[in-house]
Amino acid sequence: MKKTYKLEDLECAACANKMEDAINKLDEVATASINFMTSKLKLEAENIDDGLLDKIQGEISKIERDCKIVR
């Protein structure tokens, strides 16, 4: 399953790279990429549900506290 999400309040390109690395380390995620210029997260996983999005949001918040996934 592939989905794209808007990231709200993404302010730092270096932070976007750190987020991408952290999300890709999650076992449930096949691939993830963040485009800083468009503030979009492209996600590929077996099953994308609220539990996985909550985990991803946790990783994002560790790096940029105010950045949120628009669901």
Biopython code that builds the backbone (N, CA, C, O; Angstrom):
import numpy as np
from Bio.PDB.StructureBuilder import StructureBuilder

atoms = [
    (1, "MET", "N", (0.845, -1.168, 0.000)),
    (1, "MET", "CA", (0.000, 0.000, 0.000)),
    (1, "MET", "C", (0.901, 1.245, 0.000)),
    (1, "MET", "O", (1.875, 1.324, 0.748)),
    (2, "LYS", "N", (0.552, 2.206, -0.851)),
    (2, "LYS", "CA", (1.295, 3.465, -0.930)),
    (2, "LYS", "C", (0.341, 4.617, -0.643)),
    (2, "LYS", "O", (-0.788, 4.646, -1.135)),
    (3, "LYS", "N", (0.811, 5.558, 0.155)),
    (3, "LYS", "CA", (0.025, 6.761, 0.446)),
    (3, "LYS", "C", (0.956, 7.953, 0.574)),
    (3, "LYS", "O", (2.140, 7.814, 0.883)),
    (4, "THR", "N", (0.391, 9.127, 0.329)),
    (4, "THR", "CA", (1.123, 10.378, 0.482)),
    (4, "THR", "C", (0.377, 11.257, 1.478)),
    (4, "THR", "O", (-0.846, 11.385, 1.423)),
    (5, "TYR", "N", (1.134, 11.857, 2.384)),
    (5, "TYR", "CA", (0.562, 12.721, 3.416)),
    (5, "TYR", "C", (1.257, 14.067, 3.413)),
    (5, "TYR", "O", (2.458, 14.156, 3.162)),
    (6, "LYS", "N", (0.504, 15.103, 3.691)),
    (6, "LYS", "CA", (1.036, 16.453, 3.858)),
    (6, "LYS", "C", (1.600, 16.557, 5.269)),
    (6, "LYS", "O", (0.997, 16.064, 6.222)),
    (7, "LEU", "N", (2.750, 17.195, 5.399)),
    (7, "LEU", "CA", (3.332, 17.470, 6.710)),
    (7, "LEU", "C", (3.160, 18.955, 7.007)),
    (7, "LEU", "O", (3.589, 19.811, 6.234)),
    (8, "GLU", "N", (2.537, 19.237, 8.115)),
    (8, "GLU", "CA", (2.256, 20.614, 8.522)),
    (8, "GLU", "C", (3.373, 21.100, 9.442)),
    (8, "GLU", "O", (3.794, 20.376, 10.344)),
    (9, "ASP", "N", (3.844, 22.303, 9.221)),
    (9, "ASP", "CA", (4.882, 22.945, 10.034)),
    (9, "ASP", "C", (6.240, 22.245, 9.956)),
    (9, "ASP", "O", (6.965, 22.180, 10.948)),
    (10, "LEU", "N", (6.580, 21.724, 8.783)),
    (10, "LEU", "CA", (7.914, 21.178, 8.545)),
    (10, "LEU", "C", (8.822, 22.360, 8.226)),
    (10, "LEU", "O", (8.627, 23.042, 7.220)),
    (11, "GLU", "N", (9.820, 22.605, 9.088)),
    (11, "GLU", "CA", (10.586, 23.837, 8.959)),
    (11, "GLU", "C", (12.054, 23.666, 8.610)),
    (11, "GLU", "O", (12.739, 24.657, 8.359)),
    (12, "CYS", "N", (12.560, 22.434, 8.588)),
    (12, "CYS", "CA", (14.000, 22.252, 8.445)),
    (12, "CYS", "C", (14.299, 21.085, 7.505)),
    (12, "CYS", "O", (13.815, 19.974, 7.722)),
    (13, "ALA", "N", (15.092, 21.333, 6.466)),
    (13, "ALA", "CA", (15.431, 20.279, 5.503)),
    (13, "ALA", "C", (16.273, 19.181, 6.150)),
    (13, "ALA", "O", (16.077, 17.999, 5.869)),
    (14, "ALA", "N", (17.203, 19.567, 7.011)),
    (14, "ALA", "CA", (18.027, 18.566, 7.700)),
    (14, "ALA", "C", (17.158, 17.700, 8.607)),
    (14, "ALA", "O", (17.366, 16.491, 8.711)),
    (15, "CYS", "N", (16.187, 18.327, 9.258)),
    (15, "CYS", "CA", (15.265, 17.574, 10.115)),
    (15, "CYS", "C", (14.418, 16.610, 9.284)),
    (15, "CYS", "O", (14.136, 15.494, 9.721)),
    (16, "ALA", "N", (14.018, 17.034, 8.106)),
    (16, "ALA", "CA", (13.246, 16.162, 7.218)),
    (16, "ALA", "C", (14.053, 14.908, 6.878)),
    (16, "ALA", "O", (13.499, 13.810, 6.825)),
    (17, "ASN", "N", (15.352, 15.067, 6.650)),
    (17, "ASN", "CA", (16.217, 13.910, 6.381)),
    (17, "ASN", "C", (16.309, 12.987, 7.589)),
    (17, "ASN", "O", (16.290, 11.764, 7.443)),
    (18, "LYS", "N", (16.410, 13.571, 8.781)),
    (18, "LYS", "CA", (16.457, 12.770, 10.006)),
    (18, "LYS", "C", (15.144, 12.011, 10.202)),
    (18, "LYS", "O", (15.146, 10.844, 10.592)),
    (19, "MET", "N", (14.027, 12.683, 9.929)),
    (19, "MET", "CA", (12.717, 12.041, 10.049)),
    (19, "MET", "C", (12.608, 10.862, 9.082)),
    (19, "MET", "O", (12.160, 9.777, 9.452)),
    (20, "GLU", "N", (13.022, 11.092, 7.853)),
    (20, "GLU", "CA", (12.970, 10.050, 6.833)),
    (20, "GLU", "C", (13.770, 8.827, 7.275)),
    (20, "GLU", "O", (13.303, 7.696, 7.140)),
    (21, "ASP", "N", (14.970, 9.052, 7.802)),
    (21, "ASP", "CA", (15.801, 7.945, 8.280)),
    (21, "ASP", "C", (15.121, 7.198, 9.420)),
    (21, "ASP", "O", (15.114, 5.967, 9.436)),
    (22, "ALA", "N", (14.551, 7.930, 10.375)),
    (22, "ALA", "CA", (13.898, 7.308, 11.530)),
    (22, "ALA", "C", (12.676, 6.493, 11.099)),
    (22, "ALA", "O", (12.458, 5.392, 11.605)),
    (23, "ILE", "N", (11.885, 7.023, 10.178)),
    (23, "ILE", "CA", (10.681, 6.330, 9.706)),
    (23, "ILE", "C", (11.068, 5.062, 8.946)),
    (23, "ILE", "O", (10.410, 4.031, 9.084)),
    (24, "ASN", "N", (12.119, 5.133, 8.156)),
    (24, "ASN", "CA", (12.566, 3.963, 7.389)),
    (24, "ASN", "C", (13.091, 2.846, 8.293)),
    (24, "ASN", "O", (13.154, 1.694, 7.865)),
    (25, "LYS", "N", (13.465, 3.161, 9.519)),
    (25, "LYS", "CA", (13.946, 2.148, 10.461)),
    (25, "LYS", "C", (12.804, 1.370, 11.121)),
    (25, "LYS", "O", (13.041, 0.329, 11.734)),
    (26, "LEU", "N", (11.578, 1.861, 11.002)),
    (26, "LEU", "CA", (10.432, 1.144, 11.578)),
    (26, "LEU", "C", (10.193, -0.140, 10.797)),
    (26, "LEU", "O", (10.190, -0.129, 9.566)),
    (27, "ASP", "N", (9.994, -1.245, 11.506)),
    (27, "ASP", "CA", (9.821, -2.553, 10.866)),
    (27, "ASP", "C", (8.640, -2.592, 9.896)),
    (27, "ASP", "O", (8.711, -3.256, 8.862)),
    (28, "GLU", "N", (7.559, -1.888, 10.219)),
    (28, "GLU", "CA", (6.352, -1.942, 9.407)),
    (28, "GLU", "C", (6.454, -1.167, 8.093)),
    (28, "GLU", "O", (5.635, -1.359, 7.194)),
    (29, "VAL", "N", (7.442, -0.307, 7.980)),
    (29, "VAL", "CA", (7.578, 0.573, 6.819)),
    (29, "VAL", "C", (8.509, -0.052, 5.777)),
    (29, "VAL", "O", (9.648, -0.407, 6.080)),
    (30, "ALA", "N", (8.006, -0.181, 4.548)),
    (30, "ALA", "CA", (8.841, -0.673, 3.446)),
    (30, "ALA", "C", (9.770, 0.451, 2.980)),
    (30, "ALA", "O", (10.989, 0.285, 2.949)),
    (31, "THR", "N", (9.183, 1.590, 2.618)),
    (31, "THR", "CA", (9.965, 2.772, 2.249)),
    (31, "THR", "C", (9.209, 4.027, 2.656)),
    (31, "THR", "O", (7.979, 4.057, 2.692)),
    (32, "ALA", "N", (9.977, 5.051, 2.957)),
    (32, "ALA", "CA", (9.404, 6.358, 3.266)),
    (32, "ALA", "C", (10.337, 7.415, 2.703)),
    (32, "ALA", "O", (11.558, 7.274, 2.762)),
    (33, "SER", "N", (9.754, 8.472, 2.158)),
    (33, "SER", "CA", (10.564, 9.597, 1.692)),
    (33, "SER", "C", (9.828, 10.888, 2.008)),
    (33, "SER", "O", (8.602, 10.962, 1.916)),
    (34, "ILE", "N", (10.587, 11.888, 2.377)),
    (34, "ILE", "CA", (10.022, 13.199, 2.687)),
    (34, "ILE", "C", (10.621, 14.211, 1.728)),
    (34, "ILE", "O", (11.841, 14.319, 1.603)),
    (35, "ASN", "N", (9.751, 14.951, 1.051)),
    (35, "ASN", "CA", (10.171, 16.028, 0.172)),
    (35, "ASN", "C", (9.983, 17.328, 0.945)),
    (35, "ASN", "O", (8.855, 17.753, 1.192)),
    (36, "PHE", "N", (11.094, 17.957, 1.326)),
    (36, "PHE", "CA", (11.021, 19.184, 2.119)),
    (36, "PHE", "C", (10.325, 20.310, 1.362)),
    (36, "PHE", "O", (9.550, 21.064, 1.950)),
    (37, "MET", "N", (10.593, 20.431, 0.067)),
    (37, "MET", "CA", (10.026, 21.539, -0.712)),
    (37, "MET", "C", (8.504, 21.482, -0.797)),
    (37, "MET", "O", (7.846, 22.522, -0.794)),
    (38, "THR", "N", (7.940, 20.283, -0.872)),
    (38, "THR", "CA", (6.481, 20.150, -0.956)),
    (38, "THR", "C", (5.850, 19.790, 0.382)),
    (38, "THR", "O", (4.625, 19.760, 0.508)),
    (39, "SER", "N", (6.691, 19.516, 1.387)),
    (39, "SER", "CA", (6.223, 19.091, 2.720)),
    (39, "SER", "C", (5.341, 17.854, 2.632)),
    (39, "SER", "O", (4.284, 17.787, 3.260)),
    (40, "LYS", "N", (5.786, 16.869, 1.839)),
    (40, "LYS", "CA", (5.000, 15.644, 1.684)),
    (40, "LYS", "C", (5.802, 14.427, 2.095)),
    (40, "LYS", "O", (7.001, 14.323, 1.835)),
    (41, "LEU", "N", (5.100, 13.507, 2.747)),
    (41, "LEU", "CA", (5.644, 12.222, 3.156)),
    (41, "LEU", "C", (5.043, 11.152, 2.262)),
    (41, "LEU", "O", (3.828, 10.959, 2.250)),
    (42, "LYS", "N", (5.882, 10.462, 1.520)),
    (42, "LYS", "CA", (5.427, 9.323, 0.710)),
    (42, "LYS", "C", (5.777, 8.070, 1.489)),
    (42, "LYS", "O", (6.918, 7.867, 1.906)),
    (43, "LEU", "N", (4.770, 7.239, 1.673)),
    (43, "LEU", "CA", (4.904, 6.091, 2.545)),
    (43, "LEU", "C", (4.465, 4.829, 1.834)),
    (43, "LEU", "O", (3.425, 4.812, 1.175)),
    (44, "GLU", "N", (5.260, 3.759, 1.965)),
    (44, "GLU", "CA", (4.877, 2.457, 1.449)),
    (44, "GLU", "C", (5.020, 1.452, 2.583)),
    (44, "GLU", "O", (6.075, 1.336, 3.205)),
    (45, "ALA", "N", (3.920, 0.721, 2.840)),
    (45, "ALA", "CA", (3.903, -0.281, 3.907)),
    (45, "ALA", "C", (2.834, -1.312, 3.592)),
    (45, "ALA", "O", (1.925, -1.067, 2.799)),
    (46, "GLU", "N", (2.958, -2.465, 4.224)),
    (46, "GLU", "CA", (1.983, -3.541, 4.052)),
    (46, "GLU", "C", (0.582, -3.063, 4.438)),
    (46, "GLU", "O", (-0.392, -3.283, 3.717)),
    (47, "ASN", "N", (0.510, -2.402, 5.597)),
    (47, "ASN", "CA", (-0.773, -1.936, 6.112)),
    (47, "ASN", "C", (-0.567, -0.560, 6.745)),
    (47, "ASN", "O", (0.149, -0.429, 7.737)),
    (48, "ILE", "N", (-1.187, 0.443, 6.179)),
    (48, "ILE", "CA", (-1.080, 1.796, 6.731)),
    (48, "ILE", "C", (-2.364, 2.079, 7.493)),
    (48, "ILE", "O", (-3.425, 2.279, 6.901)),
    (49, "ASP", "N", (-2.248, 2.091, 8.820)),
    (49, "ASP", "CA", (-3.413, 2.344, 9.665)),
    (49, "ASP", "C", (-3.056, 3.400, 10.717)),
    (49, "ASP", "O", (-1.939, 3.918, 10.734)),
    (50, "ASP", "N", (-4.016, 3.710, 11.591)),
    (50, "ASP", "CA", (-3.780, 4.739, 12.602)),
    (50, "ASP", "C", (-2.631, 4.377, 13.538)),
    (50, "ASP", "O", (-1.891, 5.256, 13.979)),
    (51, "GLY", "N", (-2.478, 3.086, 13.844)),
    (51, "GLY", "CA", (-1.382, 2.665, 14.715)),
    (51, "GLY", "C", (-0.028, 2.989, 14.117)),
    (51, "GLY", "O", (0.852, 3.502, 14.808)),
    (52, "LEU", "N", (0.143, 2.694, 12.843)),
    (52, "LEU", "CA", (1.410, 2.991, 12.166)),
    (52, "LEU", "C", (1.617, 4.500, 12.063)),
    (52, "LEU", "O", (2.722, 4.990, 12.295)),
    (53, "LEU", "N", (0.573, 5.232, 11.720)),
    (53, "LEU", "CA", (0.697, 6.687, 11.612)),
    (53, "LEU", "C", (1.037, 7.306, 12.964)),
    (53, "LEU", "O", (1.765, 8.297, 13.026)),
    (54, "ASP", "N", (0.513, 6.729, 14.052)),
    (54, "ASP", "CA", (0.851, 7.216, 15.393)),
    (54, "ASP", "C", (2.337, 6.984, 15.689)),
    (54, "ASP", "O", (3.001, 7.847, 16.263)),
    (55, "LYS", "N", (2.854, 5.818, 15.296)),
    (55, "LYS", "CA", (4.279, 5.522, 15.480)),
    (55, "LYS", "C", (5.137, 6.502, 14.684)),
    (55, "LYS", "O", (6.132, 7.026, 15.184)),
    (56, "ILE", "N", (4.731, 6.739, 13.436)),
    (56, "ILE", "CA", (5.477, 7.670, 12.576)),
    (56, "ILE", "C", (5.426, 9.074, 13.159)),
    (56, "ILE", "O", (6.433, 9.783, 13.172)),
    (57, "GLN", "N", (4.249, 9.478, 13.644)),
    (57, "GLN", "CA", (4.119, 10.801, 14.256)),
    (57, "GLN", "C", (5.040, 10.916, 15.469)),
    (57, "GLN", "O", (5.621, 11.973, 15.714)),
    (58, "GLY", "N", (5.168, 9.839, 16.217)),
    (58, "GLY", "CA", (6.078, 9.843, 17.363)),
    (58, "GLY", "C", (7.519, 10.101, 16.950)),
    (58, "GLY", "O", (8.233, 10.863, 17.602)),
    (59, "GLU", "N", (7.944, 9.461, 15.861)),
    (59, "GLU", "CA", (9.305, 9.667, 15.358)),
    (59, "GLU", "C", (9.492, 11.098, 14.864)),
    (59, "GLU", "O", (10.531, 11.712, 15.105)),
    (60, "ILE", "N", (8.490, 11.621, 14.177)),
    (60, "ILE", "CA", (8.550, 13.000, 13.672)),
    (60, "ILE", "C", (8.639, 13.988, 14.837)),
    (60, "ILE", "O", (9.435, 14.927, 14.807)),
    (61, "SER", "N", (7.818, 13.768, 15.857)),
    (61, "SER", "CA", (7.774, 14.688, 16.999)),
    (61, "SER", "C", (9.076, 14.702, 17.791)),
    (61, "SER", "O", (9.402, 15.715, 18.411)),
    (62, "LYS", "N", (9.819, 13.615, 17.785)),
    (62, "LYS", "CA", (11.116, 13.580, 18.468)),
    (62, "LYS", "C", (12.092, 14.554, 17.819)),
    (62, "LYS", "O", (12.988, 15.076, 18.483)),
    (63, "ILE", "N", (11.919, 14.796, 16.532)),
    (63, "ILE", "CA", (12.858, 15.629, 15.769)),
    (63, "ILE", "C", (12.353, 17.060, 15.628)),
    (63, "ILE", "O", (13.105, 18.011, 15.842)),
    (64, "GLU", "N", (11.081, 17.213, 15.268)),
    (64, "GLU", "CA", (10.454, 18.538, 15.138)),
    (64, "GLU", "C", (9.108, 18.475, 15.837)),
    (64, "GLU", "O", (8.132, 17.968, 15.284)),
    (65, "ARG", "N", (9.065, 18.987, 17.039)),
    (65, "ARG", "CA", (7.902, 18.840, 17.919)),
    (65, "ARG", "C", (6.587, 19.338, 17.306)),
    (65, "ARG", "O", (5.537, 18.735, 17.527)),
    (66, "ASP", "N", (6.637, 20.421, 16.547)),
    (66, "ASP", "CA", (5.415, 21.016, 16.022)),
    (66, "ASP", "C", (4.962, 20.437, 14.671)),
    (66, "ASP", "O", (3.871, 20.759, 14.202)),
    (67, "CYS", "N", (5.767, 19.608, 14.058)),
    (67, "CYS", "CA", (5.426, 19.032, 12.749)),
    (67, "CYS", "C", (4.386, 17.927, 12.923)),
    (67, "CYS", "O", (4.538, 17.046, 13.770)),
    (68, "LYS", "N", (3.335, 17.983, 12.119)),
    (68, "LYS", "CA", (2.228, 17.020, 12.221)),
    (68, "LYS", "C", (1.890, 16.430, 10.857)),
    (68, "LYS", "O", (1.996, 17.094, 9.826)),
    (69, "ILE", "N", (1.478, 15.162, 10.882)),
    (69, "ILE", "CA", (0.959, 14.512, 9.674)),
    (69, "ILE", "C", (-0.495, 14.940, 9.507)),
    (69, "ILE", "O", (-1.282, 14.818, 10.446)),
    (70, "VAL", "N", (-0.858, 15.434, 8.346)),
    (70, "VAL", "CA", (-2.251, 15.774, 8.056)),
    (70, "VAL", "C", (-2.905, 14.505, 7.531)),
    (70, "VAL", "O", (-2.578, 14.025, 6.445)),
    (71, "ARG", "N", (-3.829, 13.972, 8.314)),
    (71, "ARG", "CA", (-4.477, 12.688, 7.952)),
    (71, "ARG", "C", (-5.755, 12.900, 7.193)),
    (71, "ARG", "O", (-6.417, 11.932, 6.817)),
]
sb = StructureBuilder()
sb.init_structure("model")
sb.init_model(0)
sb.init_chain("A")
sb.init_seg("    ")
for serial, (resi, resn, name, xyz) in enumerate(atoms, 1):
    if name == "N":
        sb.init_residue(resn, " ", resi, " ")
    sb.init_atom(name, np.array(xyz, "f"), 0.0, 1.0, " ", f" {name:<3s}", serial, name[0])
structure = sb.get_structure()
